[in-house]
Amino acid sequence: MPLSPIPALAIRAYTATTALGRGRDAQAGALQARRSGLRRNDFGPDPLETWIGRVDGLEDEALPDHLSKWECRNNRLAWLALRQDGMLDAVQAAVARHGAGRVALVLGTSTSSIGATEEAYARLDNGAFPPDLARPQVHTPHSLGAFVQEATGLRGPCMTVATACSSSAKVFAQAARLIHAGLADAALVGGVDTLCGSVLFGFNSLGLVSTRPARPFDPARDGLSLGEAGGYALLERSEDCGEGLQLRGYGESSDAHHMSAPHPEGLGARMAMVDALQRAGIEPADVGHLNLHGTATPANDAVEAAVVAELFDAHLHASSTKGWTGHTLGAAGIVESVFALIALDDGFLPGTLNSQALDAACGPQLRLDNAHARISYAMNNSFGFGGNNCSLVFGKAAAR
């Protein structure tokens, strides 16, 4: 049975910090210049032979004294990203309108602060964590959500979503349900993931990491480049969204086909995209840009491209931006939602970086080159291990 359209939510502010730089302008500038943020891996004492998207200067961004108990790389990036593009001011304005108890906080991450836990185990002192890392609140998956809650003073529902690479896309869906259920009037959503040994060597053990910069949808693609990033968006219930940006629809699925491989026929991916379109109340032909999950692994790209070719017309501009940022795992959903919002705001549609050609199995929707076009709707796909899939539809208020 088709889903009914949901009420749109206003997007009051949005931001991302990645290997491309800090804030929205840095992202847009690098995308337009086709300047990648990937570099040869220089992370850790014994760097794996690969390319990574590392956020410059994070090592010098210690948390302020009043937040020092949360100190770790992941929370550093969370704090850095939160201070870009007026996000803190936008959050406080929402608190002034609704009260701190009516603003929810929903954040996504894949590994949270596990980098600090790795260090603690590496430095065990007679079987105990060293004093500087004996902080239990950091060694939990909810470290990110609890930290940002303290940093912002928000007192509404607070949760951390960890569904692998769809984590910070699913936060939009979770926040929408909270608002539509009357449990909140606004929500700060987002996600943060940082590089660590478990990520780099874990993905490499699965044979998914390339020794070259990622080449999404290229016939010679052979794996992903890992990255780190953080970003946020402020959603709000509003009867009058003006001409601003909106969250129009979301679709989620759990096909549970395999622990790390996508369903060979794209069952879950298709369900997520169709549900997002139905909740937005639009047709596939209405979508002007689709930011693909596009990790540059052979299986993922082939399955996603086939589903897109089945659902969408040839005019769709579909592309992967992971050649710019790397695959930022639990932060990929928010980062690539920011890219979709930039496409709506600025009319700039990124292509696909590093790829020299497109796999012949891909449909005509896949694009290598950047383009400019005024569009009314943009989508973002985020697909995670275990078949955790999420698609989002964003639009302009005037397009309703």
N, C-alpha and C positions, 0 to 999 in steps of 0.2 A: 504494500500500500504506500503511495507517495506520501512524503512528509509535508506538513503544513509549514509555510514561511514563519519565521520567528521575528519578533520585534528587533529592529536594528539597535545597536548600541553605538553611541558616539565614541570616537577615539580622540581624546583631548590632547594627547602628547605621545610621542614615540621616539625611541633612540636606540642606537646600537654602537658598541665598541668592539672592534675586531682587529685582526692583523692589518687591516687597511687604515686604521687610525681610530681616533676618539670622536664619537658623535656622528650625527646624520650627514653633515656636510662632507666629512672625511670619507664616508661610505660612498656617497653619490659621486664625489670627485674621482675616486679611484675606479669606480665602475665605468664612468664616462671616458676616462683616459685609458681604460683597459690595462690598468696597472695592478698586477697581482701582489698580494701580501705574502705569498708563499716564499719560504727560504729553505736552504739546506738545513736539516735538523741540527740544532745546536742546543738541544734541551737534555739535561741530565748528564751524569758523569761518563756514560758510555753510550753516546748517541747512536740510535738505529739509523741505518742508511735509508733516508727517506726525506721528504719535504714536509714542512709544517707551517701552519699559520699562527705565529706567536705574537702576542700583544707586547709591543715595545714599552719599556719603562715600568713594567708592573713590579719589578723587583725593588723599585724605589718608591713605591706607593704604599707605605705602611699605613695601617688603620690609625685613626686618631685615638688618643689616650682613652677616651670614654668608651671605645669599642674594642680595645686591645685584647680582651679575652676571646674575641672571635678571630684573631689573627691567623690567616692562612692564605694561600694563593687564590683560592676560589672566592673567598669573601673580599679580598683586595679588589679583584676584578668586579665583583658585585657593587662595591662602594664606588669604584672609579666610573663604572657605567651609569650609576644612579645620579652622578653629578654632571651629566652631559645634557645639553639641549633643554635646560630648564625643567628637568623632570621632577626634582625635589620641590620646586615651587608649584608645579602643577599638582603634585600630590597634596601639598599643604592647602592649596585652593580647594581641592575636593573635600578635604577634612573640614575646612571652614563652611562649605556648603552643606555637608551631610553629617559631620561628626566622625571622629576617629573610629567609633564602633560600627559605622555603616560603610566603611571602605574595606573591602576584602583584599587579601594578598595571596596570589596564586603563582608560584614560581616553579620552573622546570629545571631539572638537572639530571645528568646521567651518573656521574661519579661524585658529585658534591665535593667534600673536602678530603677525599681519599688520599690526595697527595701528602697532606699533613700526617695521615695515619701511616702511610708508607715510610715517611721519615721517622716517625716515632718508633716503629718496629726496627728500622735499621739502626737506631741509636738506643736500643734497650739497655737499661742500666740494672744489672742483676734481675732481669726479668720484668722490670717496670719501665714505663714510659719516662723519658727524661723530664725534669721539672718544667721546662718551657713548653712541653707538648702534653703535659698531664692536665688537659682541659677536655673533659668528656663531651661538652656541648659541641665541640668541633668534630668529633669522630662519629657523627651520625649522618644519615641521609638528609635529615631535616635541618642540618646546619645552615644551609642557605636561607630557607624560609624564616627560621628563628632569628638569624642575624639581620635580615632586611626589616623584619618586624620591629626589632629594637632600634635600628637605624632610622626608621621613618616614624615610629610612634603609632603606627596603624594598629587598631584593636578589633577589626572585623575578623571574619573567618580567615584563618591562615593555614596554608598547606603547601607542601612541596610535592610535585608530581615527578615521578621517576619511571618513565616508560621508554627508556633508551632514547633513540634519536627523534622520537615524536614528542618528547617531554614538554618543550616550551611552545609547541603548537597546541597541545591538548589543554594548556592553561587557559586559552581563550574560550574553549568549550566549557570548561569547569566554571570559569568566572561568569559566563553567560547564564549558566544554570542557576548559580547563586543569586544573580541579580533578578532573573525572571521569576525565581521562587520567592522573592521578597526578602531574602536574607542579607542583602546589601544593596546599596544604591550606586556604588562605583567599585572598581577593582583595579589594583595595580597588578599587572601580569608581566611575566618575562621569564628569563632563564639565564643561567650562567654555567659554563663548564670550562675547566682549565686543563692544560696538558699535565700528564703525570705518567709514571712508568707503567701502571696498570693499563692505561689506555693505549699507549704506543706499543708495548710488547704484547698486550692482549690481542689487539687487532692484528698485529703481525703474525701471531701464532695461528690465526684463522686463515692466513694467506690472503688478507684483504688489503694490505698496504703496498703501495707502489714505491719504487725507488726514484720515480720521476714525478714532477708536478702532475696532479690529477688531470685527466683528459676525459671529461664526461661525454658519453655517447660517441666517442671516437672509435672506429673499428679496431684500433690498436690499444684501447684502454686496458689497463691491467691492475687497477686498484686505486684506493683513495689516498688523499693527503689529509692528515689530521690537523685540526686547529682548535683554538680556544676563542671564546667570545662571551659577551654579556649584553643584554638588552632588555628594554621594558616598553610597555604601552599602558596608558591609562584609559580604561573603559568606563563609561558612565551611562546610566539610564537617562534618557532625555527625550522629551516630547518635541523639542525644537532643536534639531542638529544643525540648522543653518545649511551652509554649503560645505561642511566639513566631511571628514572621512568617517567611515562606519565599519564595524564588523557586521556583515550581513548573514553569514551562514557558517556552519561547521559540520563536518562529517567525521565520525570515528568508527573504527572497526578493529576487531581482533581476530584475524583469520587463524592464528595459532598453528600455521602449517609446519613451521620448523623454527628451531631456536635462533638461527642466524640467517637463513635463506628465505627470500620472498616466495609467496605462493606462485608456482610456475605460470598460472594463468591470470595472475594479478587480482584474485578474488577480493581480498581485503582492500587493495588500493582502489579498485573500481567502486566498491561500496562506499568508501569514504568520500570519493569525489562526487558521486551521484547524490549522496545524502547532503553534502554541503551545498550543492546547487539547488536542491529542493528546498532546504531550509532558507536559502536566500531568495527563493521564488523566481529564479531566472533559468534560462536555457543555456546549454553549453555555448551556443553561438554568441551569447552576450558577453562572454569573457574575452578581454583583450590581451591579458598577459597571464601566464602560468609559470611561477617559479617552481621548477621540478625538484624532487628530492635528489636525483642525478648525482650519485656518489662517485661515479666512474668505475664501479665494480662491474664486471661483465653481466652478472645475473640481474642485479638491481636495475640497471639502465635498460636492458632489453625488455624486462617485464613492464616497467613504467611506460616506456615509449609505446609499447603495443596497446596498453589501455588508453593512453592519450589519443592515439590514432583512431581507436574505436569510438571514443566519445565526442571528439571535437572536430570542428571544421578546419580546413587547411589554413584559414586566415589567422588562426591563433598564433601568437608569438610565445612559444614555450622555450625555456632555456634553464640551464643549471648555472648557479653562481659559485659553486664550490671550487672552481679554478682560481677564484679571487681570494677566498677566505679559508679554504680547506673545509673539511667536514667538522663542524664544531659540536657535533653530537647532541647533547641535551640542550644546547643553545641554538641549534640550527633552526628550530621552529620560529623563535623570535627574530633572529637575524634575517631570515629570508622573508618573514612577514614584513619587517621594516623595508626590505628591498621592494616588496610588492606595494607597500604604501608609498614609497618614493615614486614608483611607476605611476601611481594614481595622481600623486601631488604634482609631479614635474613632467609627466608625459615621456619619461625616459625608460625605455625597455632594454635591460641588459641582455647581451647575447651569451655565448658560452666561451669561456677563455681556455687557452692552451690546446684545444682540440683543432686538429688540422682538417678534419673531414667528419662527416656524420655517417654512422653505421647505416648501411643500405637497408637494414630492417626497420629503421626509424621512419616515422611518418613525416609529412610535410610541415607539421607544426614546430618541429625542432629547428632552432635558429642558432647560428654561430655569431652573426654580426649584431651589434647594437642597433637599436632603432628608436625613433621618436614618433609617438602617436598619442592623441588624447583618448583615453579609455575611460569607461565607466565602472568596470569591474576587473579585479585582479585576484588570482588564486595563489595559494601556496600549498605544496604537498610536503609532508614530513612522515617518513615511514621508519619504524624502529624494529629492532630485533624482537623475535617472538610474535611477529605479525601485528604489532601495535601501530596502527595507521591513523593519520589525521590529515584532513584537508580543510582549508579555510577560504572563505570568500570575503573580500573587502570591496567596498564601493563608496561612491560619493553620494551625499545626501540628496543632491539635485537629481540623481538618477532614479530615485524611488518613484 
